[in-house]
């Protein structure tokens, strides 16, 4: 059985669908601080299987010990954590405490129980901003905000853990920009309040819920002047976790992998693709750069292709199609 912490969240829920389809028995642990139990029902609806789910905070050692004693967990995918970059700058102590404490607690209990297969949800934000593109896994590391540092610190903790005991098998998955939704439209991303990220913001402009998009920066050294990112369909990302789980079953140590498409898309290219997929206009204004943003970020995906035998299948049009399908269902409630 695979324990998925934060399994009701955006990437977690889609990964549970992919795991279940691949034949894994899935157990979700989530405190629903930024998600809802309805998401778990959505996973069951898609997979046609009932999903084990426990409401628990991963920082709660007693709850984790109980969970490991009740269920036959043989591997863990750790998604649970705070993830808003801006909020992490405002509340650094909360971010470090929650993200690092949950990882330490989880690994402590895993160690006690002899469960030493772990996939950690990391981010491309662990790479320094001045690396040449595309980014490979050996690019220089360093962050600009507490959220990113918490991911990088956990990576280091896991490397030290694996050094201390060769029984550990750990994959660090560095995500680029996950967007889109499951093709059924039953689950997707649902940020509360005004979205910080481009894709959910654009979806809500297309639906009419928000009047217009502010494009943060139009003077970057990119073909159209707007920021370029490596957007990846969340179901491709989910499949990457299934492959990583297979990989660590016969591997010992720690290995980092980029999960991206290797292809850069600008803000305006994404806007046009969304307009095409939705048939709706996405009005925008060109605005100042957002502090902390970089011009271009995209992955070298060679290592994941070679070692995980994984490659993203979906293009930006499919990401927009599935994201729009979800947005329409979300609005209907
Ligand atoms: N953007 C806009 N308008 C908006 C929001 C975003 O123009 O309203 C632009 C940004 O300037 C950037 C691009 O859209 O050029 C993507 O921005 P996102 O906020 O969607 O994503 P980021 O690349 O800034 O950050 C994402 C995740 C982080 C993660 C990082 C690592 O949100 O958690 O990728 O690659 F750390």
Boltz pocket constraint, residues with backbone or C-beta under 6 A from the ligand:
constraints:
  - pocket:
      binder: B
      contacts: [[A, 83], [A, 85], [A, 123], [A, 124], [A, 125], [A, 148], [A, 175], [A, 176], [A, 177], [A, 195], [A, 196], [A, 197], [A, 198], [A, 199], [A, 201], [A, 213], [A, 214], [A, 215], [A, 216], [A, 217], [A, 226], [A, 227], [A, 228], [A, 229], [A, 267], [A, 290], [A, 293], [A, 294], [A, 295], [A, 297]]
      max_distance: 6.0
